[in-house]
């Protein structure tokens, strides 16, 4: 499938006045997403929040179908959440209610800080232990090493598919094969993957998958979702519930919902939910495969350009890195570099060592400048960033 770049740029108003290369942080919403959200908010102002939700109930309900199509699951396996952290936490803490001393949580070296501190908290509370799977020669999690670590005390395998500090793509499907072979629950953080590469929960073999709307899916901030495989989901009770997740059916009894919405709560930002659904439909219409090819091509171009500049180090790992480029400049801190680029109309992000502490410590990484192109970016914009970095050197 060939991308219509002109259409993508027309429907991304921000490209008219700046170069946006921070899509791993928050991507600019396309106009169909913005239009859907503003129309919904306007309707809330006209008739009230409850009434607007009732009027557009079918469209809001359809968001579950859209996300199910995106990940290859069923609509009853989808929960909509305020963000990816909430989605991940709802899954993890439901699993952790049964952990006991000596139980093992296996994770990756480049695991995201929000996830790892949750591991540490549960380990402190329950006596479970957190163990890191070794990497292979290319810096990705080694599935063979994972296989050697499996024993009867492993209660969870939880990894980040595409870490926050660069283009590494962990072998999520290979991890899934190990998890399934041993009947171990597998929780996959897909925040940086959803929207920039195909996601198929059956091929991945994951039982639980969390993602955000604001990154490569180009949805609004404050939106996210959880996929929960039906057979495991129905055996999990969330650590926190309300009367939406678990209706109060008798004075002394509640009943958990039979679907993944047991991980949701009553009150929600319906405009953001609607925007997330439109963003997912937009990405599916364009074609996730086509987006992936375009994103990787632009990121590859940027890595080549930056690697040719003296004093610039690209820190990405893995054989086939994703569209996140982490780099540093000798003698210059990431914060001032980011601010300088912003003054030139070039938006990039940064990644602090504390966000991936184990990996950053092992590789002695500084705070990195992080550039993450999307399908709407152009080759000329990539070279604009490279030229700005070259001028700084």
VMD Tcl script that draws the C-alpha trace (Angstrom):
set ca {
  {0.00 0.00 0.00}
  {1.34 3.45 -0.98}
  {0.89 6.32 1.42}
  {-0.75 9.53 0.28}
  {1.81 11.86 1.82}
  {0.07 14.99 0.57}
  {-3.14 13.95 2.30}
  {-1.32 13.10 5.54}
  {0.32 16.51 5.63}
  {-2.86 18.36 4.71}
  {-4.59 16.59 7.60}
  {-1.73 17.47 9.98}
  {-1.94 21.26 10.31}
  {1.12 21.52 12.53}
  {3.52 20.62 9.74}
  {2.85 23.98 8.10}
  {4.93 25.85 10.69}
  {7.26 23.34 12.38}
  {9.05 20.01 12.04}
  {7.50 17.58 14.49}
  {9.84 14.69 15.31}
  {8.60 13.78 18.78}
  {5.96 11.25 17.88}
  {7.22 8.86 20.55}
  {6.22 11.59 22.99}
  {2.96 12.86 21.57}
  {2.06 12.96 17.90}
  {-0.10 15.78 16.51}
  {-3.67 14.64 16.05}
  {-4.93 14.53 12.46}
  {-7.88 16.79 11.69}
  {-10.49 13.97 11.71}
  {-9.57 13.25 15.35}
  {-9.64 16.91 16.33}
  {-12.93 17.48 14.51}
  {-14.61 14.49 16.19}
  {-13.49 15.59 19.65}
  {-14.39 19.25 19.29}
  {-17.79 18.36 17.83}
  {-18.44 16.06 20.76}
  {-17.40 18.67 23.31}
  {-19.57 21.23 21.58}
  {-22.50 18.84 21.83}
  {-21.81 18.34 25.53}
  {-21.99 22.11 25.96}
  {-25.30 22.21 24.10}
  {-27.21 19.35 25.74}
  {-25.09 18.11 28.67}
  {-22.52 15.39 29.20}
  {-24.86 12.48 29.92}
  {-27.13 13.42 27.05}
  {-24.26 13.69 24.56}
  {-22.99 10.26 25.61}
  {-26.45 8.80 25.10}
  {-26.87 10.48 21.73}
  {-23.54 9.15 20.46}
  {-23.63 5.83 22.32}
  {-23.24 3.77 19.15}
  {-20.11 5.63 18.05}
  {-18.63 5.42 21.52}
  {-19.36 1.71 21.71}
  {-17.72 1.24 18.33}
  {-14.35 2.27 19.77}
  {-14.07 -1.24 21.24}
  {-14.49 -2.73 17.77}
  {-11.88 -0.38 16.31}
  {-9.25 -1.32 18.88}
  {-10.10 -5.00 18.57}
  {-9.38 -4.72 14.83}
  {-6.13 -2.89 15.53}
  {-4.74 -5.62 17.81}
  {-6.47 -8.70 16.40}
  {-8.55 -9.41 19.51}
  {-12.25 -9.47 20.29}
  {-14.26 -6.50 21.53}
  {-14.99 -8.14 24.88}
  {-11.21 -8.35 25.43}
  {-10.75 -4.56 25.23}
  {-10.86 -2.08 28.11}
  {-10.59 1.69 27.59}
  {-8.55 3.58 30.16}
  {-7.34 7.07 30.99}
  {-3.84 6.23 29.78}
  {-1.49 3.33 29.18}
  {-0.12 3.40 32.72}
  {-3.58 2.79 34.15}
  {-4.14 -0.01 31.63}
  {-0.86 -1.68 32.53}
  {-1.38 -1.24 36.26}
  {-4.89 -2.65 36.19}
  {-3.53 -5.79 34.57}
  {-0.38 -6.13 36.66}
  {-1.93 -5.52 40.07}
  {-4.75 -7.97 39.28}
  {-2.10 -10.63 38.67}
  {-0.06 -9.57 41.69}
  {-2.86 -10.21 44.18}
  {-1.85 -13.89 44.20}
  {1.93 -13.46 44.37}
  {3.76 -14.95 47.36}
  {7.35 -15.10 48.65}
  {9.74 -16.57 46.10}
  {7.49 -16.03 43.09}
  {9.46 -14.66 40.15}
  {8.71 -11.75 37.79}
  {10.85 -11.85 34.65}
  {11.41 -8.65 32.71}
  {13.77 -6.93 30.24}
  {16.82 -4.79 30.92}
  {15.31 -1.82 29.08}
  {12.03 -1.99 31.02}
  {10.23 1.32 31.51}
  {10.51 2.98 34.92}
  {6.77 3.11 35.63}
  {6.56 -0.65 35.20}
  {9.70 -1.48 37.11}
  {8.79 0.51 40.20}
  {5.49 -1.38 40.26}
  {7.48 -4.64 40.21}
  {9.55 -3.36 43.12}
  {6.50 -2.33 45.12}
  {4.82 -5.71 44.68}
  {8.09 -7.48 45.50}
  {8.31 -5.49 48.73}
  {4.70 -6.28 49.62}
  {4.62 -9.95 48.70}
  {8.18 -11.30 48.81}
  {8.21 -11.94 45.06}
  {11.49 -11.30 43.25}
  {12.21 -9.36 40.07}
  {14.74 -10.83 37.65}
  {16.08 -9.41 34.39}
  {16.43 -11.60 31.32}
  {19.88 -11.21 29.70}
  {20.20 -9.54 26.31}
  {21.55 -11.09 23.14}
  {24.58 -9.81 21.22}
  {22.46 -7.11 19.55}
  {21.10 -5.74 22.82}
  {17.60 -7.22 22.61}
  {16.10 -9.60 25.14}
  {17.42 -13.11 24.49}
  {14.54 -15.63 24.18}
  {16.92 -18.55 24.74}
  {18.11 -17.00 27.98}
  {14.46 -16.53 28.94}
  {13.77 -20.20 28.29}
  {16.65 -21.20 30.56}
  {15.23 -19.07 33.39}
  {11.82 -20.74 33.41}
  {10.89 -22.83 36.43}
  {7.80 -23.45 38.51}
  {8.20 -20.19 40.44}
  {7.90 -17.87 37.41}
  {4.50 -16.22 37.78}
  {4.78 -13.45 35.18}
  {6.76 -12.40 32.13}
  {6.36 -8.64 31.56}
  {8.38 -6.64 29.05}
  {8.30 -3.44 27.05}
  {8.17 -4.18 23.34}
  {9.84 -0.95 22.15}
  {11.65 0.80 25.01}
  {11.36 4.53 25.49}
  {15.05 5.45 25.04}
  {15.67 4.34 21.45}
  {14.82 2.12 18.53}
  {15.29 -1.29 20.14}
  {12.52 -3.75 19.28}
  {12.40 -6.63 21.74}
  {11.41 -10.03 20.27}
  {7.88 -9.91 21.64}
  {6.54 -12.86 19.63}
  {9.46 -15.10 20.61}
  {8.82 -14.21 24.25}
  {5.18 -15.11 23.71}
  {6.10 -18.55 22.44}
  {8.08 -19.23 25.61}
  {5.28 -17.92 27.81}
  {2.63 -20.03 26.08}
  {4.75 -23.17 26.12}
  {4.98 -22.93 29.89}
  {1.55 -21.48 30.65}
  {2.96 -18.29 32.17}
  {0.98 -15.03 31.97}
  {2.61 -12.54 29.60}
  {2.07 -8.77 29.92}
  {3.33 -6.65 27.02}
  {3.78 -2.88 27.12}
  {3.10 -1.79 23.53}
  {3.02 1.98 24.06}
  {5.74 2.77 21.55}
  {4.70 0.04 19.12}
  {0.97 0.63 18.63}
  {0.48 2.84 15.61}
  {3.95 2.49 14.14}
  {4.00 -1.27 13.52}
  {1.45 -4.09 13.17}
  {0.08 -5.49 16.44}
  {-1.41 -8.99 16.41}
  {-2.02 -10.42 19.86}
  {-2.33 -13.96 18.52}
  {1.03 -13.78 16.77}
  {2.56 -12.06 19.79}
  {1.22 -14.69 22.17}
  {0.58 -12.12 24.88}
  {-2.19 -12.43 27.44}
  {-2.31 -8.73 28.28}
  {-1.26 -5.72 26.23}
  {-1.34 -2.03 27.14}
  {-0.99 0.99 24.86}
  {-1.54 4.72 24.74}
  {-3.39 6.91 22.27}
  {-1.07 9.91 22.22}
  {2.03 8.44 20.58}
  {2.17 6.82 17.14}
  {-1.60 6.23 17.09}
  {-2.02 10.02 16.95}
  {-4.91 10.06 19.38}
  {-5.47 12.48 22.26}
  {-3.54 12.62 25.51}
  {-5.44 11.00 28.34}
  {-6.46 7.94 26.34}
  {-5.27 4.35 26.38}
  {-6.44 0.76 26.28}
  {-5.85 -2.72 27.61}
  {-6.21 -5.99 25.73}
  {-6.92 -8.92 28.06}
  {-7.14 -12.45 26.64}
  {-10.56 -13.81 27.49}
  {-9.57 -17.03 29.26}
  {-7.13 -15.25 31.60}
  {-9.20 -12.08 31.99}
  {-12.15 -13.98 33.43}
  {-9.89 -15.37 36.15}
  {-8.56 -11.95 37.16}
  {-10.12 -9.63 39.70}
  {-8.85 -6.04 39.50}
  {-7.17 -4.70 42.61}
  {-9.70 -1.84 42.59}
  {-13.28 -1.94 41.34}
  {-16.39 0.19 41.27}
  {-20.04 -0.50 40.45}
  {-19.34 -0.34 36.71}
  {-16.59 -2.94 36.80}
  {-18.53 -5.05 39.28}
  {-22.27 -4.32 39.59}
  {-23.68 -4.47 43.13}
  {-26.29 -7.19 42.81}
  {-27.20 -7.91 46.45}
  {-26.53 -6.26 49.82}
  {-23.55 -8.55 50.40}
  {-22.46 -9.36 46.85}
  {-21.09 -7.90 43.62}
  {-20.48 -9.61 40.29}
  {-17.51 -8.77 38.11}
  {-18.36 -7.98 34.52}
  {-17.70 -10.93 32.20}
  {-15.66 -8.80 29.78}
  {-12.51 -6.68 29.95}
  {-14.52 -3.68 31.08}
  {-14.08 -5.05 34.58}
  {-10.83 -3.05 34.35}
  {-12.71 0.21 33.70}
  {-14.55 2.61 35.99}
  {-17.79 4.56 35.69}
  {-16.58 8.06 34.88}
  {-14.63 8.71 31.68}
  {-13.54 11.38 29.23}
  {-15.87 10.46 26.39}
  {-14.44 13.03 23.99}
  {-11.00 11.45 24.40}
  {-12.47 7.97 23.91}
  {-14.15 9.07 20.73}
  {-10.92 10.69 19.54}
  {-8.99 7.49 20.24}
  {-11.46 5.50 18.16}
  {-11.20 7.91 15.24}
  {-7.39 7.84 15.47}
  {-7.36 4.05 15.35}
  {-9.73 4.02 12.36}
  {-7.57 6.62 10.64}
  {-4.43 4.52 11.11}
  {-6.17 1.38 9.91}
  {-7.46 3.18 6.81}
  {-3.97 4.42 5.94}
  {-2.53 0.97 6.61}
  {-0.34 0.01 9.55}
  {2.08 -1.88 7.31}
  {2.55 1.17 5.11}
  {3.04 3.37 8.17}
  {5.65 0.97 9.53}
  {7.62 0.94 6.29}
  {7.58 4.73 6.05}
  {8.53 5.30 9.71}
  {11.44 2.87 9.55}
  {12.73 4.37 6.31}
  {12.77 7.88 7.76}
  {14.39 6.71 10.99}
  {17.01 4.84 9.00}
  {17.75 7.97 7.01}
  {18.18 9.95 10.22}
  {20.51 7.36 11.78}
  {22.72 7.41 8.69}
  {22.85 11.20 8.63}
  {23.61 11.52 12.34}
  {26.23 8.77 12.25}
  {28.19 10.83 9.73}
  {28.50 13.82 12.06}
  {31.64 13.94 14.22}
  {30.87 14.00 17.94}
  {27.37 12.55 17.56}
  {26.64 9.06 18.87}
  {23.51 7.12 17.97}
  {22.70 4.74 20.83}
  {20.01 2.54 19.27}
  {20.25 -1.23 19.69}
  {18.84 -4.18 17.78}
  {19.06 -5.54 14.25}
  {15.93 -3.82 12.93}
  {15.31 -0.73 15.05}
  {12.01 1.10 15.19}
  {11.30 4.75 14.41}
  {12.85 6.13 17.61}
  {16.38 7.50 17.32}
  {18.26 8.14 20.56}
  {21.49 10.10 20.24}
  {23.89 12.34 22.14}
  {26.32 15.13 21.26}
  {29.75 15.25 22.85}
  {30.00 18.14 25.27}
  {26.35 19.14 25.01}
  {23.49 18.18 27.30}
  {20.23 16.99 25.81}
  {18.06 19.68 27.42}
  {19.79 22.67 25.83}
  {20.02 20.83 22.50}
  {16.29 20.17 22.59}
  {15.61 23.83 23.46}
  {17.88 25.05 20.66}
  {16.09 22.86 18.14}
  {12.72 24.07 19.39}
  {13.89 27.62 18.69}
  {14.50 26.54 15.11}
  {11.00 25.09 14.84}
  {12.13 21.47 15.22}
  {10.39 19.42 17.89}
  {12.26 16.48 19.42}
  {12.05 14.68 22.74}
  {14.53 13.45 25.31}
  {15.00 10.34 27.43}
  {16.51 10.54 30.90}
  {18.54 7.65 32.34}
  {15.96 7.23 35.10}
  {13.32 6.20 32.57}
  {15.26 3.02 31.74}
  {17.61 2.88 34.72}
  {19.04 -0.62 34.25}
  {19.82 -0.14 30.57}
  {21.14 3.38 31.04}
  {23.39 2.29 33.89}
  {24.70 -0.74 32.00}
  {25.55 1.39 28.96}
  {26.51 4.56 30.87}
  {23.96 6.55 28.89}
  {23.47 10.28 29.39}
  {20.13 11.93 28.87}
  {19.48 11.28 25.19}
  {17.99 13.47 22.51}
  {15.15 11.42 21.02}
  {13.84 11.96 17.50}
  {10.90 9.89 16.30}
  {9.55 10.42 12.79}
  {6.06 9.44 11.66}
  {4.59 8.72 8.26}
  {3.62 12.36 7.69}
  {7.24 13.52 7.98}
  {9.36 14.07 4.89}
  {12.92 13.27 3.91}
  {13.57 17.02 3.80}
  {12.51 17.37 7.43}
  {14.92 14.62 8.42}
  {17.72 16.48 6.71}
  {16.63 19.72 8.37}
  {17.21 18.11 11.76}
  {20.51 16.59 10.68}
  {21.69 19.95 9.34}
  {20.78 21.64 12.62}
  {22.77 19.06 14.58}
  {25.68 19.43 12.16}
  {25.65 23.19 12.72}
  {25.74 22.67 16.51}
  {28.87 20.54 16.09}
}
mol new
graphics top color blue
foreach p $ca { graphics top sphere $p radius 0.5 }
foreach p [lrange $ca 0 end-1] q [lrange $ca 1 end] { graphics top cylinder $p $q radius 0.2 }
display resetview
